[in-house]
Each structure stands twice: as structure tokens, then as C-alpha cells.
Amino acid sequence: MTTSTSAATGGLKRRLGVFDSVVIGLGSMIGAGIFVAPSPAAGAAGSGLLLGLGLAALVAYCNATSSARLAGRYPESGGTYVYGRERLGEFWGYLAGWGFVVGKTASCAAMSLTVGSYVWPGHEHAVAVAAVVALTALNCTGVHKSARLTRVIVAFVLAVLAAVVAACLGSGAAQTGRLATGADATAGGVLQAAGLLFFAFAGYARIATLGEEVRDPRRTIPRAIPLALGIALLVYAAVTVTLLAVLGPDRLAHAPAAAAEAARVAGVPGLVPVVRAGAAVAALGSLLALILGVSRTTLAMARDHHLPHVLAAVHPRFEVPHRAELAVGAVVAVLAATTDVRGAIGFSSFGVLAYYAIANAAAWTLTPDEGRPPRAVPVIGLAGCLLLAFALPSASVVSGTAVLTAGALAYGVRRALRHGRR
């Protein structure tokens, strides 16, 4: 089924190896999330922030393991949309794809606005729209060019974060007593923080959604996903410990630019503009990878007529789903002109947690011969996704539930109409 569908609509060329796959995953995870997610998470968990980070990492590990096993078996564009369809049925695949597309479209808007707020404060919406247009155009010229740019972005952001950690911890401003979990940490707050931090960990999905463009995907994807997640976890842990040690949970919760504030408090103001540049570049890298991932899921859903089939076209020269990328870019540009950053984080997390809940349910159905993960992995992953999703701020839960319900209703109406014509 997979091969014939791809042939009918045009195939994508396999260009990405392990290194580029890991870099694309890191470009999504070590993106603007590291610069914006710790503050709202600290507001929820207080000094229990590290517990929230650990919980988010545990759920992310289970999701990554389930996704890697499934991606090795179904190396197609679309990620969990394909896995849910093949293992659980058409509706669950559709719901996963719908949750991913709407959630990650919100993430795209958040990342583009982060670029704008760091590059030109007060004109962030205009810069955000320009960034979306430029990166969409780049993606339309070929995934290998996107991968090369992502390498440069990831290297620069890692260097900036390393400088922040070294400068802050070496300045004498850090206070290790601030790292202890205090009375302000509640179970609900830790769960909410984990849900918000999950926004930053979910980038490894980009590796799976690019499955049709990865060389030897049955080996490459299961290697690349845990590598990318492991590196991202180490970076997030180091930066979070540094921010807590320098700012403390209360100050961190109210710092819109936490890494820059930590550099200032640590007595290295010369590092502040470098951090701002790093945040803007990180957001660009995340936005680049996000547009790649959303457009590939859009391609897969269009192939199955859950989205307009015209979006399933693949460019004959550049071998990319150019119509899907242009459509995604247009929607993101509109959102970037009308939304705000923090509101998008919770909404995005809810949609993506629903996506991974379906991935874990699909992984449960794998047999040992198909590479099934240990049984505890999809169980913990599924339960963790549902728990974190409904622990998010109420506005995110309500809006996320409404959008998923609307998608399910649209599916039901379309299915009823299709059967009525027969």
C-alpha cells in the first residue's frame, strides 16, 4: 500500500544519514524551547522544576522508543499518522495526524514570534512573517539544503548555551541551595511543568516524519532518535540547573528572557547580546525543522485524501512536497501575524501529547518479530502523555480538546458522505 501510494503521487529522495537526522532532531529540540519554556514551567513547579524536567524526559524517552521502533517498520513520511493508520485503524491515524498538524502549526507560530521578539522588539510580528516566508522558500528548494543550514544553527546554539553555563556557574552567582525542592513544589505544579517542558522535547518527531527522505531508514531512524533525545536531555539539564542556581525559581518564573537575565545577574553583561542572537538563531532552526515535519505529515494525509489531494504533489526537480510546504507556510504566516508565544506553547503541547499517546498505543501492537519495545515502554508513554496533557493549563486543555473534537467530527462527516455516495 505504501509503495503504490508513493509512486502514484511522486516519491521523495532519500538523502539523510544518521548525522543529518540527529541534527534535524536537535534543531527542533535545542531550539527556542530552551530559551522560553523554563520560565512558564518554573512558574508552575517552583523549585520542583527539575522534577518536572525529569518527568518530561521520561515520557519523551518512552515516546521516542516507541516512535523509533515504529519508524523502522514504516519508513514513510507522516510519522504517527502512518503508524496509527497501519496499527490501530484509519481514524486513529487521522486523529494523530490532525493533532500533530494543528499542534505543530502553533509551534511554528511561536518559534517565528520568538525570532521577531529577539531580532526587532516591538516589530516581532513583521519579522515573524518574514522568517516564515524565507524558511518556507528554503525548504521548497530541497531537504539537503535545510539539513546543511540546520548543522550551522545547532553548532552555534550549542556554543552559546555552553558559554552561558560556563560563565554563570563560574561567576560565583550560582547558589546550589536553590536547586533543592522546597515547599512551593506541588504534584500538580510538577505535572504542569512537565507538560510545558514537553513542548521542547518533542522535536525528535521530525526525524520520523522525514522517514521517506532518510537513507536505510530501518537502521538510521532507530539510531538517530535516541541519540538526538539523549543529547537534548543533557543540554536541557545543564541549562535548567544553571538558570535555577543563578536566578532561583521565583525570578526564573518572571524572566521573559531567562538565559540573558542569568548572564546579566552573573556579571557578564557582554554575553547578553550573544544570548539574544543565540535565541533568535535557535528559533530559526526550530522553525525550519518544524515546517519540514508539518509539511511531510500534510503530504501523507493528502495522499489519503484526509486533506486536499492537491497537497500530495512532489516537485519534479527539487523532490519535495512543495504544495504542502507552501500551504503550511501560508497558515503559519497568518498565525504569526495574529498570535502570541506563550499561548501557543500549551496548545502545541496538548496536540503533540495526543499524537504521541497514539504512537505508544500503536507500538503496543507490535510483535517481537516486528521489533516491539519492552511492554512497559508504551504503557508508561501512553499513561504519561494523557496525564501531562490534562495537567496543562485549563485554557490549553479546553482549546486542545475542542480542536481535536472538531477534527474528529470532520472525519465522521467526511466518512458519512463518502459512504452515502456508494
Secondary structure, 3 states (H helix, E strand, C coil): CHHHHHHHHCCCCCCECHHHHHHHHHHHHCCCHHHHCHHHHHHHHHHHHHHHHHHHHHHHHHHHHHHHHHHHHCCCECCHHHHHHHHCCHHHHHHHHHHHHHHHHHHHHHHHHHHHHHHCCCCHHHHHHHHHHHHHHHHCCCHHHHHHHHHHHHHHHHHHHHHHHHHHHCCCCCCHHHHCCCCCCCHHHHHHHHHHHHHHHHHHHHHHHEHHHECCHHHHHHHHHHHHHHHHHHHHHHHHHHHHHHHHHHHHHCCCCHHHHHHHHCCCHHHHHHHHHHHHHHHHHHHHHHHHHHHHHHHHHHHCCCCCHHHHCCCCCCCCCHHHHHHHHHHHHHHHCCCCHHHHHHHHHHHHHHHHHHHHHHHHCCCHHHCCCCCHHHHHHHHHHHHHHHHCCHHHHHHHHHHHHHHHHHHHHHHHHHHHCC
